[in-house]
Amino acid sequence: MNRRMDRMTIAATVIAMTVFVSGCGTTNQGSAPSQTQSTTHPPQTTNHTTTPGNPSSFPASVAMVHFTITGSQLKSIQSAVKMIHGNPRTLGFGSGQKIYVPAALPKGQKFLSAYSGINSIFGTNVNLGFSGFNLDLSNKTPDIIKKVKTVTLSQGHTGTWYINKPGTGGTTYFLIYTIGKTNLIYYSNLKTLSFSQIEKTASQWIDLGSMH
């Protein structure tokens, strides 16, 4: 979905809400779940494949492919972090939040954009835009959404599904879990993706700041 579609979706979720996005990761499958890349050198010109530990864990019914970050995409994430006075080298921001990205994406999904901002909905945040969903890395959990159910993701992490509360417009679905001080908020209207695809996307993640 493009930036205009993202804003329309969020506008449907909350009145007068503006979405700010930005983002960046190293593979981490051990304990709890949240995206970044850090380096003391200029942004890389080569592509980086964020390889999950066990690609065969993705069932055939949910086709997943490794997520590869290009040098220009990494630079856009670093710029977004810098916009909220974070550290573009370590990709840390706020009060200890980090940039985490999925280790793999549903087949056909693409990384589109990175933005950042501070607002009443997501707090200090970096938002990564993909074709069919957004990933918001935040120091706050939105309080304008209604809890639906809790699920166990494939790596043992626990995530909670929410929907926007009745009366706020069209339906947006949120899958949220926390890694350290970072809330990972995956949200989508699920018109092109399924619940299972979002859960698989959230099940393995990369801390970009620890890649170098």
Summary of the structure (lengths in Angstrom):
residues: 212
radius of gyration: 15.5
end to end distance: 30.5
largest distance: 48.3
contacts: 778
relative contact order: 0.26
helix: 18%
strand: 36%
